[in-house]
Amino acid sequence: MSEARDRPEVVVLRIGHRPFRDKRVTTHVGLTARAFGASGIVIADFKDKAVERSIEKIVRVWGGDFWVRSGDSWREVVEEWKKRGKTVVHLTMYGKSLQGALSELRGKDLMVVVGSEKVPREVYEVADFNVAIGNQPHSEVAALAVFLDRLFEGKELHMEFKGGKMRVIPSERGKRVEKIRIGGA
Amino acid sequence: MSEARDRPEVVVLRIGHRPFRDKRVTTHVGLTARAFGASGIVIADFKDKAVERSIEKIVRVWGGDFWVRSGDSWREVVEEWKKRGKTVVHLTMYGKSLQGALSELRGKDLMVVVGSEKVPREVYEVADFNVAIGNQPHSEVAALAVFLDRLFEGKELHMEFKGGKMRVIPSERGKRVEKIRIGGA
């Protein structure tokens, strides 16, 4: 958890994953969670080894200790989290405005729930906060990215991911990548 | 263009769309472009009526005048835009940092290019700016959302979409939606 030590624990819970239709979108949710500073993701209700592997491959190559798990019941995951006295935030186009919620959320350990098209009514009820990233339909990937970017105030984009095999050298034209030696930097 | 009158024109160009694999991700790119204040999207190189229809349906129900077009050659779209003296920004994990680029981009009409996994080398060369939303692999949907959110400084989330049939009433618990009468408000 080295790179996340100075920030609270944020875990993403992806609900409503359907194995055929959502493979790529759920992978995007996972990679976005990692790149924007979450510690890990639970993909609920359906065990999807292919999505797990896609995300884990990125972790091996690019570093950090982001984790992924799939197949757990969303209710149990949420209950377990709440039993530990922690906060559940559900991102939805129907919730209250992001700006108002942020001050209450910063600094807390959070479970961030993102759904797909159909979200059970119950999710709105068990969440401590239903937060809207705008009140228009768009994408759980977009909602998660903007939520984490605002929560961490942009600092997550400068986070270091330790232990990877590759690192990007930012450049104006094109792809500069540095290969990292094992044991070196 | 009522709701976008006070901001510059931002058009999204989605390249590398593959009809089977990317249908849902490209739809998410389109809906994110709309919800975060772009005027329209061009899906390059492959005519995809199904994706066009999904996005247009959202516009009919939720309002605004976001447009979608597919099948154009990305090179021609970029050339045409540049011929009009306008700026092309390519979002990529290899580019220069977002924070540095923003001050040069605000207030300009922009074409924002987002790719999928493989982006032709040439794109990096024709773009006026290659901008990274972090230097980690994640998602073109996430990159676009955070880019537009930062560009418009969060104001896009309060934008009004005129002429829709539905409007969300933000609420703490659940789904409150108002149906809008034709001719009324």
Boltz contact constraints between the chains, C-beta under 6 A:
constraints:
  - contact:
      token1: [A, 24]
      token2: [B, 25]
      max_distance: 6.0
  - contact:
      token1: [A, 25]
      token2: [B, 24]
      max_distance: 6.0
  - contact:
      token1: [A, 28]
      token2: [B, 139]
      max_distance: 6.0
  - contact:
      token1: [A, 31]
      token2: [B, 138]
      max_distance: 6.0
  - contact:
      token1: [A, 31]
      token2: [B, 139]
      max_distance: 6.0
  - contact:
      token1: [A, 32]
      token2: [B, 138]
      max_distance: 6.0
  - contact:
      token1: [A, 32]
      token2: [B, 139]
      max_distance: 6.0
  - contact:
      token1: [A, 32]
      token2: [B, 142]
      max_distance: 6.0
  - contact:
      token1: [A, 35]
      token2: [B, 134]
      max_distance: 6.0
  - contact:
      token1: [A, 35]
      token2: [B, 136]
      max_distance: 6.0
  - contact:
      token1: [A, 35]
      token2: [B, 138]
      max_distance: 6.0
  - contact:
      token1: [A, 58]
      token2: [B, 137]
      max_distance: 6.0
  - contact:
      token1: [A, 62]
      token2: [B, 136]
      max_distance: 6.0
  - contact:
      token1: [A, 94]
      token2: [B, 168]
      max_distance: 6.0
  - contact:
      token1: [A, 94]
      token2: [B, 175]
      max_distance: 6.0
  - contact:
      token1: [A, 96]
      token2: [B, 170]
      max_distance: 6.0
  - contact:
      token1: [A, 96]
      token2: [B, 172]
      max_distance: 6.0
  - contact:
      token1: [A, 124]
      token2: [B, 173]
      max_distance: 6.0
  - contact:
      token1: [A, 124]
      token2: [B, 174]
      max_distance: 6.0
  - contact:
      token1: [A, 132]
      token2: [B, 170]
      max_distance: 6.0
  - contact:
      token1: [A, 134]
      token2: [B, 35]
      max_distance: 6.0
  - contact:
      token1: [A, 134]
      token2: [B, 157]
      max_distance: 6.0
  - contact:
      token1: [A, 135]
      token2: [B, 168]
      max_distance: 6.0
  - contact:
      token1: [A, 135]
      token2: [B, 170]
      max_distance: 6.0
  - contact:
      token1: [A, 136]
      token2: [B, 35]
      max_distance: 6.0
  - contact:
      token1: [A, 136]
      token2: [B, 62]
      max_distance: 6.0
  - contact:
      token1: [A, 137]
      token2: [B, 58]
      max_distance: 6.0
  - contact:
      token1: [A, 138]
      token2: [B, 31]
      max_distance: 6.0
  - contact:
      token1: [A, 138]
      token2: [B, 32]
      max_distance: 6.0
  - contact:
      token1: [A, 138]
      token2: [B, 35]
      max_distance: 6.0
  - contact:
      token1: [A, 139]
      token2: [B, 28]
      max_distance: 6.0
  - contact:
      token1: [A, 139]
      token2: [B, 31]
      max_distance: 6.0
  - contact:
      token1: [A, 139]
      token2: [B, 32]
      max_distance: 6.0
  - contact:
      token1: [A, 139]
      token2: [B, 141]
      max_distance: 6.0
  - contact:
      token1: [A, 141]
      token2: [B, 139]
      max_distance: 6.0
  - contact:
      token1: [A, 141]
      token2: [B, 141]
      max_distance: 6.0
  - contact:
      token1: [A, 141]
      token2: [B, 142]
      max_distance: 6.0
  - contact:
      token1: [A, 142]
      token2: [B, 32]
      max_distance: 6.0
  - contact:
      token1: [A, 142]
      token2: [B, 141]
      max_distance: 6.0
  - contact:
      token1: [A, 142]
      token2: [B, 145]
      max_distance: 6.0
  - contact:
      token1: [A, 145]
      token2: [B, 142]
      max_distance: 6.0
  - contact:
      token1: [A, 145]
      token2: [B, 145]
      max_distance: 6.0
  - contact:
      token1: [A, 145]
      token2: [B, 146]
      max_distance: 6.0
  - contact:
      token1: [A, 146]
      token2: [B, 145]
      max_distance: 6.0
  - contact:
      token1: [A, 146]
      token2: [B, 149]
      max_distance: 6.0
  - contact:
      token1: [A, 149]
      token2: [B, 146]
      max_distance: 6.0
  - contact:
      token1: [A, 157]
      token2: [B, 134]
      max_distance: 6.0
  - contact:
      token1: [A, 168]
      token2: [B, 94]
      max_distance: 6.0
  - contact:
      token1: [A, 168]
      token2: [B, 135]
      max_distance: 6.0
  - contact:
      token1: [A, 170]
      token2: [B, 96]
      max_distance: 6.0
  - contact:
      token1: [A, 170]
      token2: [B, 132]
      max_distance: 6.0
  - contact:
      token1: [A, 170]
      token2: [B, 135]
      max_distance: 6.0
  - contact:
      token1: [A, 172]
      token2: [B, 96]
      max_distance: 6.0
  - contact:
      token1: [A, 173]
      token2: [B, 124]
      max_distance: 6.0
  - contact:
      token1: [A, 174]
      token2: [B, 124]
      max_distance: 6.0
  - contact:
      token1: [A, 175]
      token2: [B, 94]
      max_distance: 6.0
